[in-house]
Amino acid sequence: MRKADLVTAISEKTGVPKVDVLVTLESFFKEIKSTLSGGENVYIRGFGSFVIKKRAKKIGRHIKKNIAIEIPEHYIPAFKPAKVFVEQVKGNVNSLPDENPVRSNHESDI
């Protein structure tokens, strides 16, 4: 589902015009980005948390030059789903038909 699909679905379910839904959704995204950029986490009960994760300094490798480079400590945004959300997805995904199975990146194609 893309953002346009999400806007359409919300508009159809609520009766709110698509333009208003889009403005609201964009405001939501902007506020999440702004809050995380300011160093604060965002907690939405029953849905999940948008958090800032710290990545430690590490040594990487520049493949073309074959030299070690230092990757400095940095922060990245992350999402941690709430237990209720995880359980709901687990229950619904397990009932999907076998013709379109959900696979992890670690399963090999046989």
N, C-alpha and C positions, 0 to 999 in steps of 0.2 A: 504494500500500500504506500503510495506516495502522498506528499502533502496535499496535492489537488484532490486526491481520492478521499483523504481525511476530511478536508473542508466540505466536500460534497456530502459525505456520510453524516457529518454533524449537522449540516444545514437541513438535510432531509429529516433527521430524527427530531430536531428542535423547532423547525419552522423558521429559523433565523436566516436572513438572506446570506448568501455565500460571501458577499463582500464584508459583511460584519463579522462573520466567522473567521475569515482570513485575517482581518485586522486584529481580532482577539488572539488568534493563534500566533501571529507575528509578535504581538506584544508579550505573550507568554514566553516565546523563545528569547526575545530581547531581554526580558527581565531575568531569565535563568542565566543567560550569558553574562549579563551585567553583575549579578550577584556572585557568580563563581569567579569572575575577573576581580571582584573586590575582596576575594579571600573567604567568602562565606559559603556554606553548604545550603542546599534547599531540600527540605523534608516535606513530602506530601504523603500523609497518612493513608495507608491502604493502596498506595501506588508504588512509591519508592523514593529514593534519595538521589539527588544530583550532588556529587561530592568532588572534592579536589584531592587527587592522589599525588603523592610525592614520589618521583622516580630518582633513585640514588645515582650518584656519579658512577660512570663505568667506562671501561676501555672497549672501544669498537675497532673495526678494521676498515680502512679505505681499500676497497677491492682492487681498483685500477692501479694504485700506486703501491699496494701491498705494505702499507705502513699502519701502525697503531695510532688511533686518535682518541682523545679523551672526550667523552660525551658528558657535559656538565649536568649537575643536579637540575631537575626541572619538574614542573607540575603539569598534570593533565586532568581534563574533566573525565568523570566516570559516572555511570548510573548503577545503582544497587537496588534491584526490585524488592518490594515488600514481600513478606512471607505469603500474605493473602494473594497477591498477584502471581507469585511463583506457583502456588498450589492450583490456582485457576487455570493457568496455562498448561501445567502438567496434566490436569484432568481432561482438558479439551484436546491437547495434542495426541494423547494416547488413544483417542477415539477416532482419529483420522483414518481414512481408508488406506490400505497397503499400496495402492497404485502410485501414490505420491508421498513416500516416506520422508520424514525429516531426518537428515543424517548430520553427524558432526563432521568437522573438518578432518578428523583423525581416521575415519573409516575409509578404507581403500575401495576403489572401483574394481569389481571382479568381472 
